[in-house]
Amino acid sequence: MENRLQIIRAISPAYAGREGELTAILQYVYQSILLDGCGKSEEAKKLLHIAVEEMHHLEQIGSLLVTCGVPPIYTSCPPYPVGYYSASNVDYVKPYPQMLAADICAEKEAIAFYSHVLECVKDEQVCAVITKIRADEERHLRILYDLQAAL
């Protein structure tokens, strides 16, 4: 494994950083609950499905951090117990079209972030995980565009 510190620095923002997987999970669950309560159960199910996939991403990145020798602490700079994750990172916008716009923006940022990680990190194990996650994010973006087109 290449320089562990370099890998940790590259992937840790995706774990529990402001715009990382933990934020995505919480945001999609929040939106799913709201939409289900407004009678948009099909849309809610799609967002909840994305949230579950984001949970897998969180687990995969956490496992990479452990492989690098750091505990998967919910902070933007593991292994240091500072800058703990805050649910204030979630975009709590309520109108459905604005939810989708926020989600589309976040997925685009995630794709760009993971593309950058792939440029910086050359470790095969890490790149295999990040490549799969990026493909999932690209699929999420297509789902969100479809939901937006159905408005």
Buried (B, 14 or more C-beta within 10 A) or exposed (E): EEEBEBBBEBBBBBBBBEBBBBBBBBBBBBBBEBBBEEEBEEBBEBBBBBBEBBBBBBEBBBEBBEBBEBEBBBBBBBBEEEBEBEEEBBBEBEEBEEBBBBBBEBBBEBBEBBBEBBEEBEBEEBEEBBBBBBEBBBEBBEBBEEBBEEE
